[in-house]
Amino acid sequence: MKTVEDIPILSGQTFSGHAKEFRTTQAAIFLRLARELGDLGQIRFFNFPLVVLCAPELAHEALVEKQKSFEKSIATKIMFYPFAGRGLFTSEGEPWRKQRKLMAPLFHPRTIDGYAPMMNDVITRCLDDWKDGVIIDAGREMTRITMGVAAKVLFDADTLDESDEISDAIRTMFNYLGDQTGSVSIVVRATLVQLLLQRQNLPAPLERAREATIEALHQPVPLPTAERRKLFAAVRTLDDRIQRMITDRRQNGGDRPDLLSRLLAARDEDDGSFMTDRQVRDEAMTLFIAGHETTATSTTWCLYFLARHPEVYRRWQQEVDGLSGKTPTAADATRLEYTRGVFREALRLYPPAFAIDRVAIEDVEVGGYHLPKLTSIIVPIHALHRREAIFPDPERFDPTRFSPENEAKRPRGAYMPFGAGPRICIGATFATLEAELLLAQIAQRFDFEPVSDAPIGPDYATALRPEKPVLLRVRARRAAN
Ligand code: HEM
C-alpha cells in the first residue's frame, strides 16, 4: 500500500520545510498546493509532514467516514487554550461527548427558531443607530450586532455598549493565533505534550508533575514583550466580561432557558457533580467567541459583495421586499432563498474557519494511502471551495450556486464552511438564521454603496477578515417596502 512518503510534497521547501511560508501566507499556501498538486499533497514543518486533503471525497472520508481515527491536533488545542480552555471546541473523547449532549438542545432547529424575536430585537436596536447618509464601518457594526445577539440569546446579557472593547480583545486573540500558527514554539510545545500524553500509569507524584507540565505547556510563554502583555490583558478583558455574566446569573438567579442556566445547572451523568467554575468559564467563553466572531466576519463580506454587485444587490432587495416591510420571522427567513445564497456564497469565498486540522490517533487509510498513528492532516476549506471543477470561475461572487437545484448537484464534502462529521459546528443553524434576519432587516431599511471602489482582500492572518475596513455609505430607504 502507498504511504505518506508517496504523497507529493509541495515545491519550495527550505530548512524549516514550509513553516516560514505557512506562517507568512497562512491559508494561501493551500491555494498554491491545490494549483500545483491537485487533490492531495503534503507540506512540511521541519521534518513533520502535514497531509493536505483538497478534494471533497478525501475531506469526507477523513472527517466523516473515518472520524473515529482522528482527533483535533494538539497544536490547535494549545493555541486556543488561553481562550477556549477545555470547552466544547477543544475537548475530546468522553468529556466532549457529554458537553455536546448538554448543549445540543439549545441548538436544535426548533429551539433556534424561537430565538428569532430576540435576534430581531438586537438587530433593530443596532440598525436604529444608522442615520441617513452616514458612513459605517461594516465590520464594526456586524461585530456589535452579532456579539449583542450571542450575549442576549446565550447569556441574557447586553454587550452593546462594550462591543468595541471586547472586539479589540478578540482581535488581539486572532493576532496571537495567527502569530502562533506553524511557529517553532507551537511545534515544540505540541511535541512535548504529545510525548507526555503517551506516558501512562505513573506513580501519583509523577502523575501530578506530568499534569502540571502539560498545563504549563498549554499556557502562552510569558515573554516580556508588549504583544504578550497585550495578550494577557485581552484574556483578562474577556474573562472579566464572562465572569460578570456568570456572577450576575448566580446572584440574580432565575432559571432562564439559555446556555448559562444549562451550564450552571448541569450535573455529571456519572457522579452527579456540578461543573467546576473553570469548566463553566471555558464553555461560556467558547460559545461567546465562536458564537459571534465568525458570523460577524461573514456578514461583513456579504455587505462587501452586495455593495459591489448591483445585479445581486437588486435581486436580494427584491426578494426581501416580498416581505412587504414586515419584520421577518424564522419561517419567513427559510423562504429567503436568494438571501441565504448570498450568505452561503460569502462563506464559500471567505470561510472564517479556513482549515480544519486533525491528527490520526491510530493507523488509518485515507485515499488509499496508509497514514500511521500521529500523522497530521488538514482540510483547507478555503482552497476546497475554489476547486474549479466544482465551483466554475471560483472567484466570481454568485449566490445562485446555492439554489436548491445547484446544491443537489454538488458532491458531498465539496462545501463545508461549518466543518463536517461529529465536530461539525454546533451553531450552524443559529448563524444562518441570524445572518438571514440581519440581511433582511438591512435590505428593508437601507440602501448602501461602497465609499471606495478599491477592492478589499482577506487578511489571511486573522481568519480571513477583510484586510481593511469595509466602509459603506448608508441611506434610509423611503420607498414603501
Ligand atoms: C458563520 C458562522 C460560523 C462558522 C463559519 C463556523 C465554523 C465552524 C467550524 C468550521 C467548526 C468545526 C471546527 C473543526 O471541526 O475543527 C465549528 C465548530 C464550532 N462552532 Fe462554529 N461557526 C460559526 C458560527 C457558530 C456559532 C453561531 C456558534 C454558537 C452559537 C458556534 C459554535 C461552535 C462550537 C461550540 C464549535 C465546536 C463544536 C464541537 O467541536 O463539538 N459557531 N464552527
Residues whose N, C-alpha, C, O or C-beta is under 5 A from the ligand:
A	BS01	HEM	L88 F89 R100 L287 A290 G291 H292 T294 T295 S298 P352 A353 I356 M416 P417 F418 G419 P422 R423 I424 C425 I426 G427 A428 F430 A431
